């Protein structure tokens, strides 16, 4: 059973990410992306989808045209875990 | 310049669609989908994305795991147009 990160672990892990913010109302992290157009946005989503499936850990996300908003949280732990950090880190790596 | 459907046109067109509802706060239509799993949901999204790009008319959508919520509206017309009905109709055809 995966555990929520402690406050200290989370602060340390978040510092290694780029542009991710904690969500006000719930234990989750979020980042907003903007691409050149829909093709670029959906291409990005496809790369994230393949990684998510490989990890068996899936994002909550919203897309309209060139914008993608991603929220990460771990359902089983009811909060942010190392899995969310790993997926966020992958996402950062393909948008650097 | 594409025009918003009149109330009568919209009623007639909506009757040909399956499960689409008007959105309360704005001039848009929405349908919620549920699939077997993420693979099925994202596969569906990919088919819609390719059609949307071909039409140059893109959805607003939210996905988490096996759920996809789609909202359609035409930005240039500030409301529902024949383009939204066409895309909704395609979406219906691949989820029949």
N, CA and C atoms of all chains as a GROMACS GRO file, in nm:
protein
  576
    1UNK      N    1   0.085  -0.121   0.000
    1UNK     CA    2   0.000   0.000   0.000
    1UNK      C    3   0.088   0.125   0.000
    2UNK      N    4   0.069   0.208  -0.102
    2UNK     CA    5   0.151   0.329  -0.111
    2UNK      C    6   0.100   0.436  -0.012
    3UNK      N    7   0.195   0.505   0.050
    3UNK     CA    8   0.161   0.605   0.153
    3UNK      C    9   0.175   0.747   0.100
    4UNK      N   10   0.093   0.835   0.152
    4UNK     CA   11   0.108   0.978   0.125
    4UNK      C   12   0.246   1.023   0.167
    5UNK      N   13   0.303   1.118   0.094
    5UNK     CA   14   0.429   1.178   0.137
    5UNK      C   15   0.405   1.260   0.263
    6UNK      N   16   0.502   1.260   0.352
    6UNK     CA   17   0.494   1.351   0.467
    6UNK      C   18   0.516   1.493   0.414
    7UNK      N   19   0.485   1.588   0.496
    7UNK     CA   20   0.500   1.727   0.458
    7UNK      C   21   0.645   1.758   0.417
    8UNK      N   22   0.740   1.706   0.494
    8UNK     CA   23   0.882   1.731   0.465
    8UNK      C   24   0.925   1.663   0.335
    9UNK      N   25   0.881   1.538   0.316
    9UNK     CA   26   0.914   1.465   0.191
    9UNK      C   27   0.857   1.539   0.070
   10UNK      N   28   0.734   1.583   0.087
   10UNK     CA   29   0.669   1.652  -0.023
   10UNK      C   30   0.739   1.781  -0.060
   11UNK      N   31   0.777   1.858   0.038
   11UNK     CA   32   0.848   1.984   0.013
   11UNK      C   33   0.978   1.956  -0.061
   12UNK      N   34   1.050   1.854  -0.016
   12UNK     CA   35   1.178   1.819  -0.080
   12UNK      C   36   1.156   1.774  -0.225
   13UNK      N   37   1.054   1.691  -0.246
   13UNK     CA   38   1.027   1.638  -0.380
   13UNK      C   39   0.977   1.748  -0.475
   14UNK      N   40   0.888   1.832  -0.424
   14UNK     CA   41   0.831   1.940  -0.507
   14UNK      C   42   0.940   2.035  -0.557
   15UNK      N   43   1.044   2.053  -0.476
   15UNK     CA   44   1.153   2.143  -0.513
   15UNK      C   45   1.227   2.094  -0.637
   16UNK      N   46   1.218   1.964  -0.665
   16UNK     CA   47   1.285   1.908  -0.782
   16UNK      C   48   1.200   1.918  -0.909
   17UNK      N   49   1.073   1.952  -0.890
   17UNK     CA   50   0.983   1.964  -1.006
   17UNK      C   51   0.982   2.108  -1.060
   18UNK      N   52   0.917   2.125  -1.176
   18UNK     CA   53   0.914   2.259  -1.237
   18UNK      C   54   0.770   2.307  -1.257
   19UNK      N   55   0.733   2.409  -1.183
   19UNK     CA   56   0.603   2.475  -1.209
   19UNK      C   57   0.482   2.404  -1.153
   20UNK      N   58   0.502   2.300  -1.073
   20UNK     CA   59   0.389   2.231  -1.012
   20UNK      C   60   0.349   2.303  -0.885
   21UNK      N   61   0.218   2.312  -0.864
   21UNK     CA   62   0.167   2.380  -0.745
   21UNK      C   63   0.072   2.289  -0.671
   22UNK      N   64   0.061   2.312  -0.542
   22UNK     CA   65  -0.036   2.234  -0.466
   22UNK      C   66  -0.175   2.292  -0.493
   23UNK      N   67  -0.273   2.203  -0.493
   23UNK     CA   68  -0.411   2.243  -0.518
   23UNK      C   69  -0.472   2.285  -0.383
   24UNK      N   70  -0.548   2.392  -0.384
   24UNK     CA   71  -0.600   2.448  -0.258
   24UNK      C   72  -0.696   2.353  -0.186
   25UNK      N   73  -0.794   2.299  -0.258
   25UNK     CA   74  -0.905   2.229  -0.193
   25UNK      C   75  -0.877   2.082  -0.160
   26UNK      N   76  -0.768   2.027  -0.217
   26UNK     CA   77  -0.747   1.885  -0.196
   26UNK      C   78  -0.599   1.852  -0.200
   27UNK      N   79  -0.564   1.731  -0.160
   27UNK     CA   80  -0.424   1.690  -0.156
   27UNK      C   81  -0.382   1.641  -0.294
   28UNK      N   82  -0.337   1.736  -0.376
   28UNK     CA   83  -0.301   1.706  -0.515
   28UNK      C   84  -0.205   1.814  -0.564
   29UNK      N   85  -0.136   1.783  -0.675
   29UNK     CA   86  -0.050   1.885  -0.737
   29UNK      C   87  -0.097   1.909  -0.879
   30UNK      N   88  -0.072   2.029  -0.928
   30UNK     CA   89  -0.127   2.069  -1.058
   30UNK      C   90  -0.027   2.152  -1.136
   31UNK      N   91  -0.029   2.134  -1.267
   31UNK     CA   92   0.050   2.223  -1.353
   31UNK      C   93  -0.028   2.249  -1.482
   32UNK      N   94  -0.016   2.371  -1.532
   32UNK     CA   95  -0.084   2.410  -1.656
   32UNK      C   96   0.018   2.424  -1.767
   33UNK      N   97  -0.015   2.371  -1.883
   33UNK     CA   98   0.076   2.376  -1.997
   33UNK      C   99   0.009   2.446  -2.115
   34UNK      N  100   0.091   2.512  -2.195
   34UNK     CA  101   0.038   2.573  -2.317
   34UNK      C  102   0.133   2.538  -2.432
   35UNK      N  103   0.076   2.491  -2.541
   35UNK     CA  104   0.154   2.447  -2.655
   35UNK      C  105   0.125   2.535  -2.777
   36UNK      N  106   0.194   2.508  -2.886
   36UNK     CA  107   0.175   2.589  -3.007
   36UNK      C  108   0.034   2.572  -3.064
   37UNK      N  109  -0.017   2.452  -3.057
   37UNK     CA  110  -0.149   2.425  -3.117
   37UNK      C  111  -0.203   2.292  -3.063
   38UNK      N  112  -0.316   2.248  -3.115
   38UNK     CA  113  -0.379   2.125  -3.067
   38UNK      C  114  -0.293   2.003  -3.096
   39UNK      N  115  -0.231   2.000  -3.212
   39UNK     CA  116  -0.147   1.887  -3.249
   39UNK      C  117  -0.036   1.868  -3.144
   40UNK      N  118   0.028   1.977  -3.106
   40UNK     CA  119   0.135   1.970  -3.006
   40UNK      C  120   0.079   1.929  -2.869
   41UNK      N  121  -0.036   1.985  -2.833
   41UNK     CA  122  -0.096   1.955  -2.702
   41UNK      C  123  -0.136   1.807  -2.695
   42UNK      N  124  -0.200   1.757  -2.801
   42UNK     CA  125  -0.246   1.618  -2.795
   42UNK      C  126  -0.129   1.520  -2.811
   43UNK      N  127  -0.027   1.560  -2.884
   43UNK     CA  128   0.094   1.478  -2.893
   43UNK      C  129   0.158   1.461  -2.756
   44UNK      N  130   0.165   1.571  -2.683
   44UNK     CA  131   0.214   1.568  -2.544
   44UNK      C  132   0.127   1.475  -2.460
   45UNK      N  133  -0.004   1.491  -2.470
   45UNK     CA  134  -0.095   1.407  -2.390
   45UNK      C  135  -0.074   1.259  -2.421
   46UNK      N  136  -0.048   1.229  -2.547
   46UNK     CA  137  -0.028   1.089  -2.586
   46UNK      C  138   0.098   1.032  -2.521
   47UNK      N  139   0.204   1.112  -2.515
   47UNK     CA  140   0.326   1.065  -2.448
   47UNK      C  141   0.300   1.043  -2.300
   48UNK      N  142   0.226   1.132  -2.239
   48UNK     CA  143   0.193   1.116  -2.096
   48UNK      C  144   0.103   0.994  -2.076
   49UNK      N  145   0.009   0.974  -2.166
   49UNK     CA  146  -0.084   0.861  -2.155
   49UNK      C  147  -0.010   0.727  -2.157
   50UNK      N  148   0.087   0.717  -2.246
   50UNK     CA  149   0.163   0.592  -2.259
   50UNK      C  150   0.244   0.567  -2.131
   51UNK      N  151   0.306   0.673  -2.079
   51UNK     CA  152   0.381   0.661  -1.954
   51UNK      C  153   0.287   0.626  -1.838
   52UNK      N  154   0.172   0.692  -1.834
   52UNK     CA  155   0.075   0.668  -1.726
   52UNK      C  156   0.030   0.522  -1.726
   53UNK      N  157   0.005   0.470  -1.845
   53UNK     CA  158  -0.041   0.332  -1.856
   53UNK      C  159   0.070   0.236  -1.810
   54UNK      N  160   0.192   0.266  -1.849
   54UNK     CA  161   0.307   0.184  -1.808
   54UNK      C  162   0.321   0.184  -1.655
   55UNK      N  163   0.298   0.301  -1.594
   55UNK     CA  164   0.307   0.313  -1.447
   55UNK      C  165   0.181   0.263  -1.377
   56UNK      N  166   0.075   0.242  -1.453
   56UNK     CA  167  -0.058   0.218  -1.397
   56UNK      C  168  -0.094   0.327  -1.296
   57UNK      N  169  -0.065   0.450  -1.337
   57UNK     CA  170  -0.096   0.566  -1.253
   57UNK      C  171  -0.137   0.680  -1.346
   58UNK      N  172  -0.262   0.721  -1.337
   58UNK     CA  173  -0.320   0.806  -1.441
   58UNK      C  174  -0.350   0.948  -1.393
   59UNK      N  175  -0.334   1.044  -1.482
   59UNK     CA  176  -0.361   1.184  -1.446
   59UNK      C  177  -0.511   1.216  -1.452
   60UNK      N  178  -0.548   1.325  -1.389
   60UNK     CA  179  -0.675   1.393  -1.419
   60UNK      C  180  -0.634   1.509  -1.505
   61UNK      N  181  -0.696   1.524  -1.620
   61UNK     CA  182  -0.653   1.636  -1.705
   61UNK      C  183  -0.764   1.692  -1.789
   62UNK      N  184  -0.744   1.820  -1.819
   62UNK     CA  185  -0.839   1.897  -1.899
   62UNK      C  186  -0.762   1.953  -2.017
   63UNK      N  187  -0.822   1.946  -2.135
   63UNK     CA  188  -0.760   2.003  -2.255
   63UNK      C  189  -0.861   2.085  -2.332
   64UNK      N  190  -0.819   2.201  -2.376
   64UNK     CA  191  -0.893   2.274  -2.479
   64UNK      C  192  -0.788   2.335  -2.572
   65UNK      N  193  -0.801   2.301  -2.699
   65UNK     CA  194  -0.707   2.344  -2.803
   65UNK      C  195  -0.560   2.325  -2.761
   66UNK      N  196  -0.488   2.433  -2.736
   66UNK     CA  197  -0.344   2.420  -2.707
   66UNK      C  198  -0.311   2.415  -2.558
   67UNK      N  199  -0.413   2.410  -2.474
   67UNK     CA  200  -0.393   2.412  -2.329
   67UNK      C  201  -0.420   2.276  -2.265
   68UNK      N  202  -0.334   2.239  -2.170
   68UNK     CA  203  -0.354   2.115  -2.095
   68UNK      C  204  -0.330   2.144  -1.946
   69UNK      N  205  -0.430   2.116  -1.864
   69UNK     CA  206  -0.415   2.131  -1.718
   69UNK      C  207  -0.411   1.991  -1.658
   70UNK      N  208  -0.307   1.962  -1.583
   70UNK     CA  209  -0.291   1.828  -1.526
   70UNK      C  210  -0.294   1.833  -1.373
   71UNK      N  211  -0.373   1.745  -1.313
   71UNK     CA  212  -0.378   1.730  -1.168
   71UNK      C  213  -0.336   1.588  -1.133
   72UNK      N  214  -0.245   1.577  -1.038
   72UNK     CA  215  -0.197   1.444  -0.996
   72UNK      C  216  -0.224   1.422  -0.847
   73UNK      N  217  -0.274   1.304  -0.818
   73UNK     CA  218  -0.301   1.264  -0.681
   73UNK      C  219  -0.315   1.112  -0.685
   74UNK      N  220  -0.295   1.045  -0.572
   74UNK     CA  221  -0.305   0.899  -0.572
   74UNK      C  222  -0.430   0.857  -0.496
   75UNK      N  223  -0.524   0.804  -0.573
   75UNK     CA  224  -0.656   0.769  -0.518
   75UNK      C  225  -0.645   0.679  -0.395
   76UNK      N  226  -0.566   0.572  -0.405
   76UNK     CA  227  -0.556   0.475  -0.296
   76UNK      C  228  -0.500   0.535  -0.168
   77UNK      N  229  -0.417   0.640  -0.182
   77UNK     CA  230  -0.355   0.701  -0.063
   77UNK      C  231  -0.428   0.829  -0.024
   78UNK      N  232  -0.524   0.868  -0.106
   78UNK     CA  233  -0.599   0.992  -0.083
   78UNK      C  234  -0.505   1.112  -0.068
   79UNK      N  235  -0.403   1.117  -0.153
   79UNK     CA  236  -0.312   1.231  -0.146
   79UNK      C  237  -0.194   1.213  -0.240
   80UNK      N  238  -0.096   1.298  -0.226
   80UNK     CA  239   0.022   1.297  -0.314
   80UNK      C  240   0.123   1.194  -0.265
   81UNK      N  241   0.166   1.108  -0.356
   81UNK     CA  242   0.263   1.003  -0.322
   81UNK      C  243   0.382   1.010  -0.418
   82UNK      N  244   0.477   0.922  -0.395
   82UNK     CA  245   0.595   0.914  -0.481
   82UNK      C  246   0.556   0.886  -0.626
   83UNK      N  247   0.444   0.821  -0.648
   83UNK     CA  248   0.398   0.794  -0.786
   83UNK      C  249   0.364   0.922  -0.861
   84UNK      N  250   0.303   1.015  -0.788
   84UNK     CA  251   0.269   1.144  -0.851
   84UNK      C  252   0.394   1.222  -0.885
   85UNK      N  253   0.492   1.216  -0.794
   85UNK     CA  254   0.619   1.286  -0.820
   85UNK      C  255   0.689   1.224  -0.941
   86UNK      N  256   0.684   1.092  -0.950
   86UNK     CA  257   0.749   1.023  -1.063
   86UNK      C  258   0.683   1.063  -1.195
   87UNK      N  259   0.550   1.066  -1.197
   87UNK     CA  260   0.480   1.103  -1.321
   87UNK      C  261   0.504   1.251  -1.352
   88UNK      N  262   0.500   1.336  -1.252
   88UNK     CA  263   0.526   1.480  -1.272
   88UNK      C  264   0.667   1.502  -1.327
   89UNK      N  265   0.760   1.426  -1.275
   89UNK     CA  266   0.898   1.435  -1.317
   89UNK      C  267   0.914   1.394  -1.465
   90UNK      N  268   0.845   1.287  -1.503
   90UNK     CA  269   0.846   1.246  -1.644
   90UNK      C  270   0.787   1.357  -1.730
   91UNK      N  271   0.675   1.413  -1.687
   91UNK     CA  272   0.608   1.520  -1.763
   91UNK      C  273   0.702   1.640  -1.780
   92UNK      N  274   0.770   1.676  -1.671
   92UNK     CA  275   0.869   1.784  -1.680
   92UNK      C  276   0.976   1.751  -1.783
   93UNK      N  277   1.019   1.625  -1.784
   93UNK     CA  278   1.130   1.587  -1.873
   93UNK      C  279   1.094   1.598  -2.020
   94UNK      N  280   0.965   1.583  -2.053
   94UNK     CA  281   0.928   1.593  -2.196
   94UNK      C  282   0.880   1.734  -2.233
   95UNK      N  283   0.882   1.824  -2.138
   95UNK     CA  284   0.842   1.962  -2.168
   95UNK      C  285   0.953   2.061  -2.132
   96UNK      N  286   1.072   2.010  -2.114
   96UNK     CA  287   1.183   2.095  -2.068
   96UNK      C  288   1.216   2.200  -2.173
   97UNK      N  289  -1.820   3.317  -4.206
   97UNK     CA  290  -1.839   3.320  -4.058
   97UNK      C  291  -1.953   3.226  -4.021
   98UNK      N  292  -1.922   3.130  -3.938
   98UNK     CA  293  -2.026   3.033  -3.898
   98UNK      C  294  -2.119   3.095  -3.793
   99UNK      N  295  -2.248   3.066  -3.807
   99UNK     CA  296  -2.350   3.124  -3.719
   99UNK      C  297  -2.398   3.024  -3.616
  100UNK      N  298  -2.436   3.074  -3.502
  100UNK     CA  299  -2.502   2.993  -3.400
  100UNK      C  300  -2.629   2.934  -3.457
  101UNK      N  301  -2.664   2.813  -3.416
  101UNK     CA  302  -2.791   2.756  -3.457
  101UNK      C  303  -2.905   2.833  -3.391
  102UNK      N  304  -3.013   2.848  -3.462
  102UNK     CA  305  -3.132   2.906  -3.399
  102UNK      C  306  -3.187   2.802  -3.301
  103UNK      N  307  -3.274   2.844  -3.217
  103UNK     CA  308  -3.333   2.755  -3.118
  103UNK      C  309  -3.402   2.636  -3.184
  104UNK      N  310  -3.474   2.662  -3.293
  104UNK     CA  311  -3.545   2.555  -3.364
  104UNK      C  312  -3.448   2.458  -3.431
  105UNK      N  313  -3.344   2.514  -3.494
  105UNK     CA  314  -3.242   2.430  -3.559
  105UNK      C  315  -3.173   2.341  -3.455
  106UNK      N  316  -3.141   2.403  -3.345
  106UNK     CA  317  -3.071   2.329  -3.240
  106UNK      C  318  -3.156   2.215  -3.184
  107UNK      N  319  -3.282   2.241  -3.160
  107UNK     CA  320  -3.372   2.137  -3.109
  107UNK      C  321  -3.378   2.021  -3.208
  108UNK      N  322  -3.392   2.054  -3.335
  108UNK     CA  323  -3.399   1.950  -3.439
  108UNK      C  324  -3.270   1.869  -3.446
  109UNK      N  325  -3.156   1.938  -3.440
  109UNK     CA  326  -3.026   1.871  -3.451
  109UNK      C  327  -2.998   1.786  -3.327
  110UNK      N  328  -3.028   1.841  -3.211
  110UNK     CA  329  -3.002   1.769  -3.085
  110UNK      C  330  -3.080   1.638  -3.079
  111UNK      N  331  -3.196   1.636  -3.141
  111UNK     CA  332  -3.281   1.516  -3.140
  111UNK      C  333  -3.214   1.400  -3.214
  112UNK      N  334  -3.120   1.433  -3.303
  112UNK     CA  335  -3.050   1.328  -3.379
  112UNK      C  336  -2.928   1.275  -3.305
  113UNK      N  337  -2.889   1.343  -3.199
  113UNK     CA  338  -2.772   1.300  -3.121
  113UNK      C  339  -2.814   1.207  -3.007
  114UNK      N  340  -2.714   1.147  -2.942
  114UNK     CA  341  -2.743   1.053  -2.833
  114UNK      C  342  -2.679   1.097  -2.701
  115UNK      N  343  -2.762   1.136  -2.605
  115UNK     CA  344  -2.711   1.160  -2.470
  115UNK      C  345  -2.644   1.295  -2.450
  116UNK      N  346  -2.650   1.384  -2.549
  116UNK     CA  347  -2.590   1.517  -2.533
  116UNK      C  348  -2.691   1.607  -2.463
  117UNK      N  349  -2.637   1.690  -2.374
  117UNK     CA  350  -2.724   1.780  -2.300
  117UNK      C  351  -2.672   1.922  -2.312
  118UNK      N  352  -2.761   2.018  -2.300
  118UNK     CA  353  -2.715   2.157  -2.303
  118UNK      C  354  -2.654   2.190  -2.166
  119UNK      N  355  -2.554   2.276  -2.170
  119UNK     CA  356  -2.484   2.317  -2.048
  119UNK      C  357  -2.560   2.434  -1.990
  120UNK      N  358  -2.577   2.435  -1.858
  120UNK     CA  359  -2.660   2.538  -1.792
  120UNK      C  360  -2.604   2.679  -1.810
  121UNK      N  361  -2.476   2.697  -1.780
  121UNK     CA  362  -2.421   2.833  -1.768
  121UNK      C  363  -2.378   2.896  -1.901
  122UNK      N  364  -2.372   2.816  -2.007
  122UNK     CA  365  -2.320   2.873  -2.131
  122UNK      C  366  -2.380   2.803  -2.252
  123UNK      N  367  -2.360   2.859  -2.370
  123UNK     CA  368  -2.417   2.802  -2.491
  123UNK      C  369  -2.324   2.692  -2.543
  124UNK      N  370  -2.345   2.572  -2.493
  124UNK     CA  371  -2.258   2.458  -2.526
  124UNK      C  372  -2.336   2.329  -2.503
  125UNK      N  373  -2.285   2.220  -2.560
  125UNK     CA  374  -2.345   2.089  -2.534
  125UNK      C  375  -2.240   1.998  -2.473
  126UNK      N  376  -2.287   1.902  -2.395
  126UNK     CA  377  -2.196   1.819  -2.317
  126UNK      C  378  -2.244   1.675  -2.312
  127UNK      N  379  -2.148   1.582  -2.313
  127UNK     CA  380  -2.182   1.442  -2.290
  127UNK      C  381  -2.071   1.376  -2.208
  128UNK      N  382  -2.110   1.288  -2.120
  128UNK     CA  383  -2.015   1.217  -2.036
  128UNK      C  384  -2.005   1.071  -2.081
  129UNK      N  385  -1.884   1.021  -2.090
  129UNK     CA  386  -1.860   0.883  -2.136
  129UNK      C  387  -1.786   0.804  -2.027
  130UNK      N  388  -1.814   0.675  -2.024
  130UNK     CA  389  -1.739   0.588  -1.933
  130UNK      C  390  -1.698   0.463  -2.011
  131UNK      N  391  -1.572   0.428  -2.001
  131UNK     CA  392  -1.516   0.315  -2.074
  131UNK      C  393  -1.470   0.206  -1.979
  132UNK      N  394  -1.420   0.098  -2.035
  132UNK     CA  395  -1.375  -0.014  -1.951
  132UNK      C  396  -1.254   0.025  -1.867
  133UNK      N  397  -1.164   0.102  -1.925
  133UNK     CA  398  -1.040   0.139  -1.855
  133UNK      C  399  -0.975   0.258  -1.925
  134UNK      N  400  -0.857   0.295  -1.880
  134UNK     CA  401  -0.788   0.412  -1.937
  134UNK      C  402  -0.750   0.388  -2.082
  135UNK      N  403  -0.706   0.268  -2.113
  135UNK     CA  404  -0.668   0.237  -2.251
  135UNK      C  405  -0.784   0.264  -2.346
  136UNK      N  406  -0.902   0.218  -2.308
  136UNK     CA  407  -1.021   0.239  -2.392
  136UNK      C  408  -1.058   0.387  -2.399
  137UNK      N  409  -1.049   0.456  -2.286
  137UNK     CA  410  -1.085   0.599  -2.282
  137UNK      C  411  -0.989   0.680  -2.368
  138UNK      N  412  -0.859   0.654  -2.355
  138UNK     CA  413  -0.764   0.735  -2.431
  138UNK      C  414  -0.764   0.696  -2.579
  139UNK      N  415  -0.793   0.572  -2.608
  139UNK     CA  416  -0.809   0.530  -2.748
  139UNK      C  417  -0.924   0.606  -2.813
  140UNK      N  418  -1.033   0.616  -2.742
  140UNK     CA  419  -1.148   0.696  -2.788
  140UNK      C  420  -1.106   0.841  -2.809
  141UNK      N  421  -1.037   0.898  -2.712
  141UNK     CA  422  -0.994   1.038  -2.724
  141UNK      C  423  -0.906   1.059  -2.846
  142UNK      N  424  -0.823   0.962  -2.875
  142UNK     CA  425  -0.733   0.973  -2.990
  142UNK      C  426  -0.812   0.976  -3.121
  143UNK      N  427  -0.916   0.893  -3.128
  143UNK     CA  428  -1.000   0.895  -3.249
  143UNK      C  429  -1.070   1.030  -3.262
  144UNK      N  430  -1.119   1.083  -3.152
  144UNK     CA  431  -1.185   1.214  -3.156
  144UNK      C  432  -1.084   1.323  -3.192
  145UNK      N  433  -0.963   1.314  -3.137
  145UNK     CA  434  -0.859   1.415  -3.165
  145UNK      C  435  -0.825   1.422  -3.314
  146UNK      N  436  -0.816   1.306  -3.377
  146UNK     CA  437  -0.782   1.302  -3.519
  146UNK      C  438  -0.895   1.364  -3.601
  147UNK      N  439  -1.019   1.332  -3.565
  147UNK     CA  440  -1.135   1.391  -3.634
  147UNK      C  441  -1.140   1.542  -3.610
  148UNK      N  442  -1.115   1.583  -3.487
  148UNK     CA  443  -1.120   1.725  -3.451
  148UNK      C  444  -1.017   1.804  -3.533
  149UNK      N  445  -0.899   1.746  -3.544
  149UNK     CA  446  -0.793   1.815  -3.619
  149UNK      C  447  -0.831   1.825  -3.767
  150UNK      N  448  -0.888   1.720  -3.820
  150UNK     CA  449  -0.934   1.719  -3.959
  150UNK      C  450  -1.040   1.828  -3.982
  151UNK      N  451  -1.129   1.844  -3.884
  151UNK     CA  452  -1.235   1.945  -3.894
  151UNK      C  453  -1.186   2.084  -3.855
  152UNK      N  454  -1.067   2.091  -3.797
  152UNK     CA  455  -1.020   2.214  -3.733
  152UNK      C  456  -1.124   2.268  -3.635
  153UNK      N  457  -1.179   2.175  -3.558
  153UNK     CA  458  -1.279   2.213  -3.458
  153UNK      C  459  -1.258   2.122  -3.337
  154UNK      N  460  -1.218   2.182  -3.225
  154UNK     CA  461  -1.165   2.102  -3.114
  154UNK      C  462  -1.256   2.101  -2.992
  155UNK      N  463  -1.257   1.989  -2.922
  155UNK     CA  464  -1.342   1.980  -2.802
  155UNK      C  465  -1.274   2.044  -2.680
  156UNK      N  466  -1.352   2.070  -2.579
  156UNK     CA  467  -1.302   2.091  -2.443
  156UNK      C  468  -1.331   1.961  -2.374
  157UNK      N  469  -1.231   1.900  -2.312
  157UNK     CA  470  -1.259   1.772  -2.248
  157UNK      C  471  -1.175   1.747  -2.125
  158UNK      N  472  -1.236   1.665  -2.039
  158UNK     CA  473  -1.173   1.627  -1.913
  158UNK      C  474  -1.168   1.476  -1.909
  159UNK      N  475  -1.055   1.421  -1.866
  159UNK     CA  476  -1.043   1.276  -1.853
  159UNK      C  477  -0.981   1.241  -1.718
  160UNK      N  478  -1.038   1.142  -1.655
  160UNK     CA  479  -0.971   1.077  -1.543
  160UNK      C  480  -1.000   0.928  -1.555
  161UNK      N  481  -0.892   0.850  -1.562
  161UNK     CA  482  -0.898   0.705  -1.581
  161UNK      C  483  -0.994   0.665  -1.695
  162UNK      N  484  -1.109   0.605  -1.662
  162UNK     CA  485  -1.198   0.555  -1.768
  162UNK      C  486  -1.310   0.652  -1.805
  163UNK      N  487  -1.306   0.772  -1.751
  163UNK     CA  488  -1.414   0.870  -1.775
  163UNK      C  489  -1.367   0.984  -1.865
  164UNK      N  490  -1.453   1.024  -1.957
  164UNK     CA  491  -1.426   1.137  -2.046
  164UNK      C  492  -1.550   1.225  -2.051
  165UNK      N  493  -1.535   1.352  -2.016
  165UNK     CA  494  -1.645   1.449  -2.027
  165UNK      C  495  -1.611   1.545  -2.140
  166UNK      N  496  -1.701   1.556  -2.236
  166UNK     CA  497  -1.674   1.642  -2.352
  166UNK      C  498  -1.774   1.756  -2.359
  167UNK      N  499  -1.723   1.877  -2.380
  167UNK     CA  500  -1.806   1.995  -2.401
  167UNK      C  501  -1.775   2.052  -2.540
  168UNK      N  502  -1.880   2.080  -2.615
  168UNK     CA  503  -1.861   2.135  -2.749
  168UNK      C  504  -1.931   2.270  -2.761
  169UNK      N  505  -1.861   2.364  -2.822
  169UNK     CA  506  -1.914   2.497  -2.847
  169UNK      C  507  -1.821   2.558  -2.952
  170UNK      N  508  -1.870   2.657  -3.026
  170UNK     CA  509  -1.787   2.717  -3.130
  170UNK      C  510  -1.745   2.856  -3.087
  171UNK      N  511  -1.616   2.870  -3.061
  171UNK     CA  512  -1.561   2.995  -3.007
  171UNK      C  513  -1.600   3.116  -3.094
  172UNK      N  514  -1.579   3.106  -3.224
  172UNK     CA  515  -1.603   3.220  -3.314
  172UNK      C  516  -1.749   3.264  -3.314
  173UNK      N  517  -1.840   3.170  -3.288
  173UNK     CA  518  -1.984   3.203  -3.293
  173UNK      C  519  -2.038   3.224  -3.152
  174UNK      N  520  -1.954   3.199  -3.053
  174UNK     CA  521  -1.995   3.211  -2.913
  174UNK      C  522  -2.120   3.127  -2.883
  175UNK      N  523  -2.122   3.005  -2.938
  175UNK     CA  524  -2.238   2.919  -2.912
  175UNK      C  525  -2.230   2.792  -2.994
  176UNK      N  526  -2.338   2.717  -2.993
  176UNK     CA  527  -2.343   2.588  -3.063
  176UNK      C  528  -2.375   2.609  -3.211
  177UNK      N  529  -2.292   2.549  -3.297
  177UNK     CA  530  -2.310   2.562  -3.441
  177UNK      C  531  -2.318   2.422  -3.504
  178UNK      N  532  -2.335   2.421  -3.635
  178UNK     CA  533  -2.339   2.296  -3.710
  178UNK      C  534  -2.209   2.216  -3.692
  179UNK      N  535  -2.099   2.286  -3.667
  179UNK     CA  536  -1.971   2.216  -3.646
  179UNK      C  537  -1.973   2.130  -3.520
  180UNK      N  538  -2.038   2.183  -3.417
  180UNK     CA  539  -2.048   2.106  -3.291
  180UNK      C  540  -2.135   1.983  -3.311
  181UNK      N  541  -2.243   2.002  -3.387
  181UNK     CA  542  -2.333   1.889  -3.414
  181UNK      C  543  -2.259   1.783  -3.496
  182UNK      N  544  -2.179   1.828  -3.592
  182UNK     CA  545  -2.105   1.733  -3.675
  182UNK      C  546  -2.004   1.653  -3.591
  183UNK      N  547  -1.932   1.722  -3.504
  183UNK     CA  548  -1.835   1.651  -3.419
  183UNK      C  549  -1.906   1.560  -3.319
  184UNK      N  550  -2.017   1.607  -3.262
  184UNK     CA  551  -2.095   1.524  -3.167
  184UNK      C  552  -2.146   1.399  -3.237
  185UNK      N  553  -2.188   1.416  -3.359
  185UNK     CA  554  -2.241   1.306  -3.439
  185UNK      C  555  -2.133   1.201  -3.467
  186UNK      N  556  -2.013   1.249  -3.499
  186UNK     CA  557  -1.900   1.157  -3.518
  186UNK      C  558  -1.872   1.082  -3.387
  187UNK      N  559  -1.870   1.154  -3.278
  187UNK     CA  560  -1.841   1.094  -3.146
  187UNK      C  561  -1.946   0.986  -3.116
  188UNK      N  562  -2.072   1.019  -3.142
  188UNK     CA  563  -2.179   0.918  -3.124
  188UNK      C  564  -2.152   0.794  -3.209
  189UNK      N  565  -2.106   0.817  -3.332
  189UNK     CA  566  -2.089   0.705  -3.426
  189UNK      C  567  -1.979   0.609  -3.380
  190UNK      N  568  -1.880   0.658  -3.306
  190UNK     CA  569  -1.773   0.568  -3.261
  190UNK      C  570  -1.799   0.512  -3.120
  191UNK      N  571  -1.910   0.550  -3.061
  191UNK     CA  572  -1.944   0.497  -2.927
  191UNK      C  573  -2.080   0.428  -2.929
  192UNK      N  574  -2.127   0.396  -3.047
  192UNK     CA  575  -2.263   0.340  -3.059
  192UNK      C  576  -2.272   0.204  -2.990
   0.00000   0.00000   0.00000
